[in-house]
Amino acid sequence: MTTKQGMMSVADAAELIGSGRPLCIAGDEAALRRLPAGNWIGGTIPYFMGKGGGLVSREQVHVTVVGDHADAPRLRLCDADALPQLCRAAPEHGYSILILPAFSDCHLAFARNAPNYEEMYLKPLVGWVAGVHLDDLGRAQPQVVLGSSGEFSATQAVVMDVPLPPEKFARVDIVNPFRPGDGARIVFAETGLAAGDCRIDGRPGNLAEHLAASGADGRLPLVADYCGAPVNVSIKGIDRAAGRVDFYAPVFPELEYRLAAPLADPLAAFRAALPPPGTAISFACNCILNFLYLELEGQRTGEVGGPMSFGEIGYQLLNQTLVYLTVEG
């Protein structure tokens, strides 16, 4: 696989930054703060998929070299109010990489509203949600980095706009082994990162009560058909007393969701859905939930590497999914 990415030491990453090549870097905050300013964007996360398998590291960083560009990529910070113009400001011919700090207004605004952004789905958009070590939840803030200025932000998103030569084009793909099961059909009345009341098989019901009473496996996501693609909404928690289910990504009204069908061998199913060996991947990220639920530490996911994030971006926010981008032509 011609994958221009990999795990490396801070010293090696600093040397690569010195070459002036555009880079996307993931790493623990302390590691990222040791990097020099340069032509890069980044985000905090200590979970990765490397050549030897899944790993947790506060010392190493994961670097993706951004190639094939026609002109120098543009790096920028973007606050929540500017996100609706994200795609409109993107290159007419190219793609954008977006990193959002988890739990920020940018993260929530993008999760809820991205499908309605102007020119969304017309211009390729990939990226991920920066996070922290799970032991540091509540103590450390996820951050993104604008490498050109060395600025860290827990409130803004960072974007790299990559213009491509006219003969090349970017393609976004997702790896998602989950498919809707044969259980109840669930329809919501409004967009939200939490839900209670809904329609279950056409009748009024409460999702928390339904999932608890049916003994649902909370590791399985809800799945719906988004214009032909199965898209997951992962369950963060079920509060039966409050009658509420919290999600890692929003549900949308009038779509029909079902709990995912159980997988006999989840890791084998995930590996079977990976791109074939030799695929020239320009960018990839995976989900922290896959890292945890599939027990990926020390396990390889084919030849695909990258950060294990708090959410993946394949146009809109995704969960329990691997996102990758190829440049073809």
N, C-alpha and C positions, 0 to 999 in steps of 0.2 A: 504494500500500500504506500503510495506517495504521500504520506501524511506529514505535513510540515509543522510538527508539533512534538512536544515531549516534556518529560520531567527533567529538571536540571537544578544545579545549585544556584544560589543567589549570585555568586561570582560569575558563573557562565552566563546567566541571564543578563547581568550588567554588561558583560563584554558584547553580547548580542545587541543590547540597546545601543551601545557605542557605535555599532555598524550603521546605525540610522535606519535599519529596516523597520517597517511598521509591525507592531506586535500586539497580541492580546495575551495578558498574563493573569493567572489565578494563583493565589497563595494566601497564607496566613498574614494577618495585618503586619505583624512584626517583620516578616520576610519582605513584604512589599515595601515597607518603609526604608529598607536598606538598599533599594534600587535607585539608580540615578534618574534624573529627568530625561525625557527623550520621546521618541515617536511611538508611544504605546498607551493603551488603556488597560485597566485591570479591575479586579474585584476580589474581595476576601472570601476564602474558603480553604480549609485544610484537608478536604476529601478529594481524591483523584482516582482516575483510571490511568495507570501507566503501562508500559510495555510488559512489566512483570505481573500486572494485575492491580486490583483495587488496593489503595493504601491511604493511610492518614499520615500527614507530615506537616509539621510547623516550620521546617527548615527549607525544604525544596519548594520550587514553584513550577507551575505548568505553563509553558510558553507555546503559543501558536504564532507562526510567522505568516503574516498576511501577504500573499503574493498575487500575481496576475493583474495588478492594478494598472490602469491606463495613466492616471495622474496620482499625485500624492494623496492618500486618504486624508479626510478631514476629521479631526478629533474635537469633541465638544461635550460640555456638560449641559444638562437639560433638566429643568424643574418640572413639577407636575403640570403647571399651567401650559407649558410649551409642548408637552407630549402629544396632544392632538395633531400638531403640525410635523410630527416625527417623520412620517413617510413623505409628506409633501416636500420636506427639505432634503430628502435623500437624493442620491444621484438618479438622473433619468435612466441611466444604464449602469447598473451595478448592484450593490447590496449594502446593508447596514448591519453592524453588530451592536447590540444594546445590552448593557449590564445595569440592573436595578438593585439597589440595596434593599434587602428583605425588610419587611414591616414598615417601610417608609410610605409617605403619601404617594410618591411616584409608583411604588410597587402596587399599592391598592388601586390607584387611578388607572394604571395600565391594565390590571387584572379585570376591572369592571368594564372599561370603555374601549379597549384596543380594537375590538371588531368593528367599531363605528368610526375609527379614525379615517380621515380623508386619505384616499389612495392606498389604504391597507389592502393587502393581498395582491396589489398591482406591482409592488416593489419588494424584492426579497428581504426579509427581516429575520435575523436569528439572534440568539443571545442567551443570557442566563441571569438568575437571581443570586446575588452575592449573599453569603451567610457567614456563620461562625462555627467553631467547634461546638458540638452539642453540650459539652460540659460548661461552656461559657454563655449559654443562653441566659438572658437577663442581666448579664454583666458586661458583655462586649456588644458593640454595635456593628452590624454589617456595613461595609464601606465599599465605595467604588473609587477609582483613581483616574485622574486625567494626567497621564504621564508627562505631557508636554510642559505642564506647569508644576507637577509634583503635588497637586491639590488632591486631598482625600475628602470625600463627602459621604455622610450618612443620610442625606436628604435628597440629593439629586441623582439622576441617572447619568451615565456616560455613554457616548455614542461614537462609533467609528464608521464614517461613510466611505465606502470603497468603490470608486468608479472603475468600470471594466472596459477593456478594449472592445470595439464594436463587434468583433468576431466571437467573443466569449459571452456566456450568460451563466447566471447563478441559479442553482436549483436547491430548494429546501426539502428535506425528507425527514420523516420521523419513524422511529422504531417503537412500536407499541404492540406487544403480544396479546393485549387484552381485547376481548370482544364482549358485547352484551350477553348476559346470561339469559335464561328462560324464566326469570322471576318477574315480579310485578313491574308494570310500566309506571314510571314516576314522572310527573309533569309539574313544573313550578310556575307560579304566577308572576314572578319578578326576578331580576338579576340579583345575586347576592352571594357573599362568602359564607353565609349561614342560612339555614332554612329549617322550618318546622312544618307548618301547614302546607299541604300540597295535594295533588290528586294522585291517587294510587289505583291503577286499573280503572280509571274513570270516576272513582268515588273520592269524596273528601277524606283526608287522612292526615296523620302526623308522621313525618319521616323518622324521627327519633324513636317513636313508639314502634313503628313498623320494623326498623332494623334491629332493635333490641328484642322484640318479640319473636322475630324470625331467626335469631341467633346468627346474624350476618357477620362475616369475617371483615373487620374494619380495615384489614390490609388490602382488600379488594376495592378498586375505585368504582364510582358510578361511570358508565360509559354511554355516550350519545353519538349519533351520526351528525357530524358537522360538515355538511356539503360533501358527503361521500367518504370522509375520513373518520374513523373511530377516535374520539377524544376523551381522555380521562378527567374526572374530577375526583381527586383523592380526599379521603375522609380524615380530617384532623382529630375529631373527637365527637362522641355521642353523649349528650347530656339528656338522659331520659327524664329526669326531674323537671328540667326547664323546657323540655319538649323541643330541643334544638340540636341540629347537627352542624358542626363547623367544618369548612372545607379549606383546602390549600389553594384552590382556584375557584372562580365563580361558576355557579350554575346560571343558565339563561332561560328565560321564559319560553314556553310553548315547545321546547324540544322534549323528546321522549328519552328519558334515562332509564337504564336498568343496571343493577349491580353486575359487575363483571363475572363472567363464568370462571369458576375455579380452574386453575391449571395443574395438571398432574405433576409436572416437573417445571416450575416457573423459570428456573435458570436455563434449562434446555430450550424452552419455548422462546425465551428472550434471545438466546444465541441464534436460534433458527431464523429469527426475523432480522438479523443484522445484515448490512450490505455485504456483498461478496468480496472475498479477498482481492486485493489489487485496486479497489475503488479509491480514487484520488480525492480524499476528503480534505477540504480547506478549513473547516471548523467543525467542532463537535462538542457536545456537553451531555451529561447524563444526570439522573435525579438522585438526590440523597435518599429518597425512599427506596429506590432500586438498590442502592448500596446497602441499606439496612435490611430490607425484607428479603432480598436475594442473597444476603450474606456475601457480598462481593469482595470483601477484604481478602487479598491473596488470590482472587479468581479473575480470570481474564474475560473480557467481552469481545472476542475476536481480536481484530487489529485496531479497534476504535478506542482512542484515548481522549482525555479532557477532564475538566472539573466536574465533580459530582455536586450539583447545585441545589439551592432551595427552590428551584423552579426553572423550567426551560422555556425558551421563547422560540417558537416556530410560527412566526407571525403573531399569534396571540400567546397568552400564558398557558403552559402545559404542565402536567404532573405525571410522574411514573413513566416517563418517556425519554428516549434518547433522540436528540435532534442533531442532524448533521447537514452541512452545506457542501455542495460540490460546484466547481467552476468548470463548465464544459465548453466545447467549441474549438 
